[in-house]
């Protein structure tokens, strides 16, 4: 199974939540904070107006496409820190040729 990584992106508590955008066709994408500092953060999915779920500092969040594949450029959810600003990165389970 091939994988693809997300370009690291900054998530903060100011303004709108940051989108998690899929780089390639895949079934899952896992995002997590990239080193210090870490902080609790909120996840909203699939839209930024959905209810938020609080995740503990350092924990990963996995977005799964059930019965289909996420497509390149698709926004699968939104992240926002409880306080401060941190860098997130991610990895997918990109499976070439699978639909």
N, CA, C and O atoms as CSV, one atom per row, in Angstrom:
chain,resi,resn,atom,element,x,y,z
A,1,UNK,N,N,0.847,-1.169,0.000
A,1,UNK,CA,C,0.000,0.000,0.000
A,1,UNK,C,C,0.896,1.236,0.000
A,1,UNK,O,O,1.788,1.360,0.839
A,2,UNK,N,N,0.663,2.126,-0.917
A,2,UNK,CA,C,1.413,3.375,-1.003
A,2,UNK,C,C,0.854,4.380,-0.002
A,2,UNK,O,O,-0.299,4.286,0.419
A,3,UNK,N,N,1.686,5.333,0.364
A,3,UNK,CA,C,1.229,6.412,1.240
A,3,UNK,C,C,1.609,7.755,0.637
A,3,UNK,O,O,2.496,7.837,-0.213
A,4,UNK,N,N,0.947,8.784,1.074
A,4,UNK,CA,C,1.272,10.153,0.684
A,4,UNK,C,C,1.181,11.011,1.928
A,4,UNK,O,O,0.346,10.759,2.797
A,5,UNK,N,N,2.022,12.015,2.024
A,5,UNK,CA,C,2.014,12.887,3.192
A,5,UNK,C,C,1.434,14.253,2.856
A,5,UNK,O,O,1.488,14.707,1.713
A,6,UNK,N,N,0.888,14.885,3.860
A,6,UNK,CA,C,0.388,16.254,3.728
A,6,UNK,C,C,1.533,17.213,3.992
A,6,UNK,O,O,2.408,16.932,4.811
A,7,UNK,N,N,1.532,18.323,3.314
A,7,UNK,CA,C,2.460,19.395,3.635
A,7,UNK,C,C,2.082,19.899,5.023
A,7,UNK,O,O,0.908,20.173,5.270
A,8,UNK,N,N,3.055,20.030,5.944
A,8,UNK,CA,C,2.713,20.530,7.279
A,8,UNK,C,C,1.951,21.856,7.197
A,8,UNK,O,O,2.233,22.699,6.346
A,9,UNK,N,N,0.982,22.020,8.098
A,9,UNK,CA,C,0.156,23.225,8.103
A,9,UNK,C,C,-0.076,23.694,9.529
A,9,UNK,O,O,-0.073,22.896,10.466
A,10,UNK,N,N,-0.275,24.998,9.682
A,10,UNK,CA,C,-0.450,25.608,10.999
A,10,UNK,C,C,-1.925,25.654,11.372
A,10,UNK,O,O,-2.781,26.015,10.564
A,11,UNK,N,N,-2.196,25.279,12.614
A,11,UNK,CA,C,-3.553,25.324,13.162
A,11,UNK,C,C,-3.509,26.228,14.388
A,11,UNK,O,O,-2.609,26.119,15.220
A,12,UNK,N,N,-4.496,27.126,14.492
A,12,UNK,CA,C,-4.534,28.031,15.639
A,12,UNK,C,C,-5.967,28.213,16.125
A,12,UNK,O,O,-6.905,27.621,15.590
A,13,UNK,N,N,-6.109,29.044,17.150
A,13,UNK,CA,C,-7.423,29.273,17.752
A,13,UNK,C,C,-8.082,30.541,17.220
A,13,UNK,O,O,-9.178,30.894,17.655
A,14,UNK,N,N,-7.428,31.231,16.286
A,14,UNK,CA,C,-7.949,32.504,15.772
A,14,UNK,C,C,-8.706,32.303,14.464
A,14,UNK,O,O,-8.270,31.542,13.600
A,15,UNK,N,N,-9.827,32.979,14.322
A,15,UNK,CA,C,-10.572,32.937,13.062
A,15,UNK,C,C,-11.220,31.594,12.793
A,15,UNK,O,O,-11.542,30.842,13.712
A,16,UNK,N,N,-11.406,31.308,11.505
A,16,UNK,CA,C,-12.035,30.049,11.093
A,16,UNK,C,C,-11.114,28.860,11.338
A,16,UNK,O,O,-9.893,29.007,11.310
A,17,UNK,N,N,-11.696,27.668,11.581
A,17,UNK,CA,C,-10.885,26.458,11.690
A,17,UNK,C,C,-10.155,26.183,10.370
A,17,UNK,O,O,-10.633,26.561,9.299
A,18,UNK,N,N,-8.997,25.525,10.456
A,18,UNK,CA,C,-8.213,25.202,9.262
A,18,UNK,C,C,-8.739,23.923,8.611
A,18,UNK,O,O,-9.028,22.954,9.312
A,19,UNK,N,N,-8.869,23.905,7.278
A,19,UNK,CA,C,-9.348,22.707,6.588
A,19,UNK,C,C,-8.264,21.638,6.502
A,19,UNK,O,O,-7.076,21.949,6.407
A,20,UNK,N,N,-8.685,20.373,6.535
A,20,UNK,CA,C,-7.799,19.240,6.263
A,20,UNK,C,C,-8.126,18.816,4.835
A,20,UNK,O,O,-9.206,18.288,4.570
A,21,UNK,N,N,-7.190,19.050,3.918
A,21,UNK,CA,C,-7.412,18.813,2.498
A,21,UNK,C,C,-6.624,17.595,2.041
A,21,UNK,O,O,-5.424,17.494,2.298
A,22,UNK,N,N,-7.292,16.676,1.367
A,22,UNK,CA,C,-6.689,15.424,0.908
A,22,UNK,C,C,-5.781,15.695,-0.298
A,22,UNK,O,O,-6.209,16.340,-1.255
A,23,UNK,N,N,-4.515,15.204,-0.263
A,23,UNK,CA,C,-3.604,15.447,-1.383
A,23,UNK,C,C,-3.764,14.467,-2.548
A,23,UNK,O,O,-3.466,14.810,-3.692
A,24,UNK,N,N,-4.232,13.255,-2.260
A,24,UNK,CA,C,-4.365,12.200,-3.279
A,24,UNK,C,C,-5.603,11.365,-2.974
A,24,UNK,O,O,-6.153,11.451,-1.876
A,25,UNK,N,N,-6.044,10.562,-3.934
A,25,UNK,CA,C,-7.159,9.646,-3.672
A,25,UNK,C,C,-6.737,8.669,-2.574
A,25,UNK,O,O,-5.661,8.076,-2.645
A,26,UNK,N,N,-7.591,8.506,-1.557
A,26,UNK,CA,C,-7.262,7.628,-0.437
A,26,UNK,C,C,-8.530,7.271,0.329
A,26,UNK,O,O,-9.582,7.879,0.137
A,27,UNK,N,N,-8.409,6.274,1.201
A,27,UNK,CA,C,-9.533,5.879,2.052
A,27,UNK,C,C,-9.436,6.473,3.448
A,27,UNK,O,O,-10.458,6.726,4.087
A,28,UNK,N,N,-8.208,6.700,3.930
A,28,UNK,CA,C,-8.027,7.302,5.252
A,28,UNK,C,C,-6.923,8.346,5.211
A,28,UNK,O,O,-6.016,8.301,4.380
A,29,UNK,N,N,-7.036,9.278,6.131
A,29,UNK,CA,C,-5.983,10.271,6.325
A,29,UNK,C,C,-5.858,10.490,7.828
A,29,UNK,O,O,-6.852,10.725,8.514
A,30,UNK,N,N,-4.633,10.413,8.330
A,30,UNK,CA,C,-4.362,10.604,9.754
A,30,UNK,C,C,-3.575,11.893,9.927
A,30,UNK,O,O,-2.564,12.105,9.259
A,31,UNK,N,N,-4.041,12.755,10.825
A,31,UNK,CA,C,-3.332,14.001,11.120
A,31,UNK,C,C,-2.983,14.033,12.601
A,31,UNK,O,O,-3.705,13.497,13.441
A,32,UNK,N,N,-1.846,14.683,12.902
A,32,UNK,CA,C,-1.426,14.845,14.299
A,32,UNK,C,C,-0.494,16.038,14.417
A,32,UNK,O,O,0.085,16.508,13.437
A,33,UNK,N,N,-0.369,16.511,15.651
A,33,UNK,CA,C,0.546,17.617,15.913
A,33,UNK,C,C,1.974,17.154,15.647
A,33,UNK,O,O,2.317,15.990,15.856
A,34,UNK,N,N,2.786,18.078,15.188
A,34,UNK,CA,C,4.147,17.746,14.805
A,34,UNK,C,C,5.121,18.306,15.840
A,34,UNK,O,O,5.665,19.394,15.655
A,35,UNK,N,N,5.341,17.570,16.922
A,35,UNK,CA,C,6.303,17.985,17.940
A,35,UNK,C,C,5.786,19.063,18.878
A,35,UNK,O,O,4.597,19.380,18.892
A,36,UNK,N,N,6.711,19.626,19.666
A,36,UNK,CA,C,6.362,20.674,20.631
A,36,UNK,C,C,6.162,21.995,19.930
A,36,UNK,O,O,6.799,22.219,18.901
A,37,UNK,N,N,5.318,22.885,20.420
A,37,UNK,CA,C,4.399,22.631,21.524
A,37,UNK,C,C,3.177,21.861,21.043
A,37,UNK,O,O,2.876,21.835,19.850
A,38,UNK,N,N,2.485,21.241,21.973
A,38,UNK,CA,C,1.218,20.590,21.642
A,38,UNK,C,C,0.123,21.196,22.511
A,38,UNK,O,O,0.397,21.778,23.560
A,39,UNK,N,N,-1.097,21.053,22.067
A,39,UNK,CA,C,-2.240,21.578,22.815
A,39,UNK,C,C,-3.473,20.769,22.436
A,39,UNK,O,O,-3.504,20.139,21.378
A,40,UNK,N,N,-4.475,20.784,23.282
A,40,UNK,CA,C,-5.746,20.171,22.902
A,40,UNK,C,C,-6.274,20.893,21.669
A,40,UNK,O,O,-5.975,22.066,21.446
A,41,UNK,N,N,-7.061,20.176,20.872
A,41,UNK,CA,C,-7.618,20.796,19.672
A,41,UNK,C,C,-9.014,20.264,19.393
A,41,UNK,O,O,-9.407,19.211,19.894
A,42,UNK,N,N,-9.755,21.012,18.583
A,42,UNK,CA,C,-11.107,20.634,18.190
A,42,UNK,C,C,-11.107,20.125,16.757
A,42,UNK,O,O,-10.380,20.629,15.901
A,43,UNK,N,N,-11.941,19.110,16.511
A,43,UNK,CA,C,-12.142,18.567,15.166
A,43,UNK,C,C,-13.600,18.775,14.809
A,43,UNK,O,O,-14.491,18.524,15.621
A,44,UNK,N,N,-13.840,19.233,13.594
A,44,UNK,CA,C,-15.195,19.342,13.048
A,44,UNK,C,C,-15.200,18.597,11.722
A,44,UNK,O,O,-14.273,18.744,10.926
A,45,UNK,N,N,-16.232,17.800,11.476
A,45,UNK,CA,C,-16.300,17.074,10.197
A,45,UNK,C,C,-17.739,16.678,9.923
A,45,UNK,O,O,-18.479,16.381,10.861
A,46,UNK,N,N,-18.149,16.665,8.681
A,46,UNK,CA,C,-17.339,17.033,7.515
A,46,UNK,C,C,-17.298,18.531,7.233
A,46,UNK,O,O,-16.482,18.969,6.422
A,47,UNK,N,N,-18.156,19.339,7.878
A,47,UNK,CA,C,-18.128,20.777,7.583
A,47,UNK,C,C,-17.678,21.558,8.814
A,47,UNK,O,O,-17.708,21.039,9.930
A,48,UNK,N,N,-17.263,22.802,8.608
A,48,UNK,CA,C,-16.780,23.593,9.735
A,48,UNK,C,C,-17.901,24.075,10.643
A,48,UNK,O,O,-17.634,24.617,11.715
A,49,UNK,N,N,-19.160,23.886,10.230
A,49,UNK,CA,C,-20.285,24.268,11.081
A,49,UNK,C,C,-20.817,23.095,11.902
A,49,UNK,O,O,-21.723,23.273,12.717
A,50,UNK,N,N,-20.260,21.887,11.695
A,50,UNK,CA,C,-20.663,20.727,12.496
A,50,UNK,C,C,-20.155,20.883,13.926
A,50,UNK,O,O,-19.247,21.669,14.196
A,51,UNK,N,N,-20.754,20.126,14.827
A,51,UNK,CA,C,-20.320,20.157,16.221
A,51,UNK,C,C,-18.856,19.784,16.349
A,51,UNK,O,O,-18.332,18.992,15.566
A,52,UNK,N,N,-18.206,20.362,17.340
A,52,UNK,CA,C,-16.780,20.095,17.525
A,52,UNK,C,C,-16.560,18.982,18.534
A,52,UNK,O,O,-17.346,18.790,19.462
A,53,UNK,N,N,-15.462,18.248,18.328
A,53,UNK,CA,C,-15.042,17.185,19.234
A,53,UNK,C,C,-13.645,17.540,19.729
A,53,UNK,O,O,-12.745,17.798,18.929
A,54,UNK,N,N,-13.467,17.552,21.029
A,54,UNK,CA,C,-12.165,17.917,21.601
A,54,UNK,C,C,-11.247,16.708,21.611
A,54,UNK,O,O,-11.639,15.620,22.033
A,55,UNK,N,N,-10.015,16.910,21.142
A,55,UNK,CA,C,-8.982,15.874,21.142
A,55,UNK,C,C,-7.862,16.337,22.069
A,55,UNK,O,O,-7.556,17.527,22.142
A,56,UNK,N,N,-7.249,15.378,22.781
A,56,UNK,CA,C,-6.180,15.709,23.708
A,56,UNK,C,C,-4.877,15.997,22.974
A,56,UNK,O,O,-4.627,15.451,21.900
A,57,UNK,N,N,-4.054,16.855,23.559
A,57,UNK,CA,C,-2.754,17.200,22.983
A,57,UNK,C,C,-1.978,15.930,22.639
A,57,UNK,O,O,-1.918,14.995,23.437
A,58,UNK,N,N,-1.393,15.907,21.457
A,58,UNK,CA,C,-0.584,14.769,21.026
A,58,UNK,C,C,-1.354,13.626,20.403
A,58,UNK,O,O,-0.741,12.706,19.863
A,59,UNK,N,N,-2.683,13.651,20.459
A,59,UNK,CA,C,-3.459,12.541,19.893
A,59,UNK,C,C,-3.678,12.741,18.396
A,59,UNK,O,O,-3.769,13.868,17.910
A,60,UNK,N,N,-3.760,11.629,17.682
A,60,UNK,CA,C,-3.998,11.662,16.235
A,60,UNK,C,C,-5.499,11.668,15.962
A,60,UNK,O,O,-6.296,11.212,16.782
A,61,UNK,N,N,-5.867,12.187,14.810
A,61,UNK,CA,C,-7.242,12.120,14.327
A,61,UNK,C,C,-7.221,11.437,12.973
A,61,UNK,O,O,-6.430,11.801,12.103
A,62,UNK,N,N,-8.084,10.450,12.790
A,62,UNK,CA,C,-8.163,9.721,11.525
A,62,UNK,C,C,-9.512,9.992,10.880
A,62,UNK,O,O,-10.561,9.812,11.499
A,63,UNK,N,N,-9.468,10.428,9.630
A,63,UNK,CA,C,-10.669,10.625,8.822
A,63,UNK,C,C,-10.772,9.433,7.879
A,63,UNK,O,O,-9.797,9.096,7.208
A,64,UNK,N,N,-11.950,8.783,7.816
A,64,UNK,CA,C,-12.150,7.601,6.965
A,64,UNK,C,C,-13.278,7.840,5.974
A,64,UNK,O,O,-14.324,8.386,6.324
A,65,UNK,N,N,-13.050,7.422,4.733
A,65,UNK,CA,C,-14.090,7.466,3.699
A,65,UNK,C,C,-14.749,6.093,3.699
A,65,UNK,O,O,-14.108,5.101,3.352
A,66,UNK,N,N,-16.004,6.023,4.080
A,66,UNK,CA,C,-16.712,4.749,4.175
A,66,UNK,C,C,-17.371,4.430,2.834
A,66,UNK,O,O,-18.214,5.189,2.356
A,67,UNK,N,N,-16.983,3.303,2.228
A,67,UNK,CA,C,-17.592,2.852,0.981
A,67,UNK,C,C,-17.218,3.664,-0.244
A,67,UNK,O,O,-17.873,3.564,-1.282
A,68,UNK,N,N,-16.182,4.457,-0.133
A,68,UNK,CA,C,-15.734,5.279,-1.264
A,68,UNK,C,C,-14.295,5.702,-1.015
A,68,UNK,O,O,-13.673,5.255,-0.051
A,69,UNK,N,N,-13.767,6.558,-1.876
A,69,UNK,CA,C,-12.426,7.114,-1.694
A,69,UNK,C,C,-12.537,8.632,-1.588
A,69,UNK,O,O,-13.339,9.252,-2.287
A,70,UNK,N,N,-11.730,9.226,-0.713
A,70,UNK,CA,C,-11.581,10.671,-0.736
A,70,UNK,C,C,-10.889,11.025,-2.048
A,70,UNK,O,O,-10.077,10.250,-2.553
A,71,UNK,N,N,-11.203,12.178,-2.591
A,71,UNK,CA,C,-10.602,12.622,-3.847
A,71,UNK,C,C,-9.635,13.779,-3.600
A,71,UNK,O,O,-9.813,14.543,-2.652
A,72,UNK,N,N,-8.604,13.913,-4.454
A,72,UNK,CA,C,-7.634,14.999,-4.276
A,72,UNK,C,C,-8.340,16.357,-4.187
A,72,UNK,O,O,-9.225,16.665,-4.985
A,73,UNK,N,N,-7.933,17.155,-3.208
A,73,UNK,CA,C,-8.516,18.479,-3.015
A,73,UNK,C,C,-9.760,18.501,-2.149
A,73,UNK,O,O,-10.254,19.573,-1.797
A,74,UNK,N,N,-10.278,17.318,-1.798
A,74,UNK,CA,C,-11.479,17.247,-0.956
A,74,UNK,C,C,-11.141,17.655,0.479
A,74,UNK,O,O,-10.121,17.234,1.025
A,75,UNK,N,N,-11.991,18.466,1.078
A,75,UNK,CA,C,-11.830,18.838,2.485
A,75,UNK,C,C,-12.601,17.822,3.316
A,75,UNK,O,O,-13.809,17.660,3.145
A,76,UNK,N,N,-11.892,17.131,4.224
A,76,UNK,CA,C,-12.518,16.057,5.001
A,76,UNK,C,C,-12.910,16.493,6.408
A,76,UNK,O,O,-13.666,15.796,7.085
A,77,UNK,N,N,-12.408,17.622,6.845
A,77,UNK,CA,C,-12.727,18.113,8.175
A,77,UNK,C,C,-11.962,19.389,8.460
A,77,UNK,O,O,-11.253,19.916,7.603
A,78,UNK,N,N,-12.120,19.872,9.679
A,78,UNK,CA,C,-11.510,21.142,10.072
A,78,UNK,C,C,-10.903,21.000,11.461
A,78,UNK,O,O,-11.440,20.286,12.307
A,79,UNK,N,N,-9.778,21.684,11.697
A,79,UNK,CA,C,-9.086,21.654,12.976
A,79,UNK,C,C,-8.943,23.061,13.529
A,79,UNK,O,O,-8.803,24.031,12.785
A,80,UNK,N,N,-8.982,23.149,14.860
A,80,UNK,CA,C,-8.793,24.426,15.550
A,80,UNK,C,C,-8.216,24.117,16.924
A,80,UNK,O,O,-8.735,23.244,17.620
A,81,UNK,N,N,-7.167,24.803,17.328
A,81,UNK,CA,C,-6.596,24.562,18.647
A,81,UNK,C,C,-7.462,25.200,19.728
A,81,UNK,O,O,-8.215,26.138,19.465
A,82,UNK,N,N,-7.345,24.681,20.943
A,82,UNK,CA,C,-8.037,25.277,22.081
A,82,UNK,C,C,-7.380,26.613,22.416
A,82,UNK,O,O,-8.058,27.584,22.750
A,83,UNK,N,N,-6.047,26.649,22.321
A,83,UNK,CA,C,-5.286,27.877,22.558
A,83,UNK,C,C,-3.956,27.765,21.822
A,83,UNK,O,O,-3.438,26.665,21.630
A,84,UNK,N,N,-3.415,28.885,21.419
A,84,UNK,CA,C,-2.111,28.885,20.783
A,84,UNK,C,C,-2.136,28.420,19.340
A,84,UNK,O,O,-3.185,28.361,18.699
A,85,UNK,N,N,-0.946,28.091,18.848
A,85,UNK,CA,C,-0.762,27.710,17.456
A,85,UNK,C,C,0.213,26.543,17.388
A,85,UNK,O,O,1.256,26.577,18.041
A,86,UNK,N,N,-0.105,25.514,16.615
A,86,UNK,CA,C,0.782,24.362,16.448
A,86,UNK,C,C,0.798,23.934,14.981
A,86,UNK,O,O,-0.090,24.280,14.202
A,87,UNK,N,N,1.833,23.173,14.629
A,87,UNK,CA,C,1.950,22.640,13.279
A,87,UNK,C,C,1.437,21.206,13.267
A,87,UNK,O,O,1.787,20.401,14.129
A,88,UNK,N,N,0.607,20.900,12.281
A,88,UNK,CA,C,0.093,19.551,12.071
A,88,UNK,C,C,0.691,18.984,10.791
A,88,UNK,O,O,1.049,19.730,9.879
A,89,UNK,N,N,0.795,17.663,10.728
A,89,UNK,CA,C,1.165,16.976,9.498
A,89,UNK,C,C,0.243,15.777,9.374
A,89,UNK,O,O,-0.515,15.472,10.295
A,90,UNK,N,N,0.306,15.097,8.242
A,90,UNK,CA,C,-0.590,13.967,8.044
A,90,UNK,C,C,-0.055,12.976,7.045
A,90,UNK,O,O,0.893,13.252,6.311
A,91,UNK,N,N,-0.684,11.810,7.029
A,91,UNK,CA,C,-0.321,10.750,6.105
A,91,UNK,C,C,-1.600,10.062,5.643
A,91,UNK,O,O,-2.564,9.949,6.399
A,92,UNK,N,N,-1.597,9.605,4.390
A,92,UNK,CA,C,-2.757,8.914,3.828
A,92,UNK,C,C,-2.418,7.458,3.559
A,92,UNK,O,O,-1.264,7.045,3.668
A,93,UNK,N,N,-3.431,6.692,3.208
A,93,UNK,CA,C,-3.248,5.302,2.790
A,93,UNK,C,C,-3.460,5.191,1.282
A,93,UNK,O,O,-4.097,4.242,0.824
A,94,UNK,N,N,-2.951,6.119,0.515
A,94,UNK,CA,C,-3.192,6.185,-0.931
A,94,UNK,C,C,-3.004,4.819,-1.586
A,94,UNK,O,O,-1.967,4.176,-1.427
A,95,UNK,N,N,-4.022,4.393,-2.321
A,95,UNK,CA,C,-3.979,3.106,-3.010
A,95,UNK,C,C,-4.186,3.355,-4.495
A,95,UNK,O,O,-5.313,3.562,-4.943
A,96,UNK,N,N,-3.118,3.334,-5.244
A,96,UNK,CA,C,-3.179,3.637,-6.672
A,96,UNK,C,C,-4.119,2.686,-7.392
A,96,UNK,O,O,-4.074,1.472,-7.194
A,97,UNK,N,N,-4.965,3.258,-8.228
A,97,UNK,CA,C,-5.836,2.459,-9.078
A,97,UNK,C,C,-7.087,1.937,-8.421
A,97,UNK,O,O,-7.908,1.311,-9.091
A,98,UNK,N,N,-7.268,2.169,-7.131
A,98,UNK,CA,C,-8.468,1.661,-6.459
A,98,UNK,C,C,-9.551,2.722,-6.476
A,98,UNK,O,O,-9.283,3.893,-6.205
A,99,UNK,N,N,-10.761,2.325,-6.789
A,99,UNK,CA,C,-11.864,3.287,-6.831
A,99,UNK,C,C,-12.939,2.906,-5.854
A,99,UNK,O,O,-13.951,3.600,-5.747
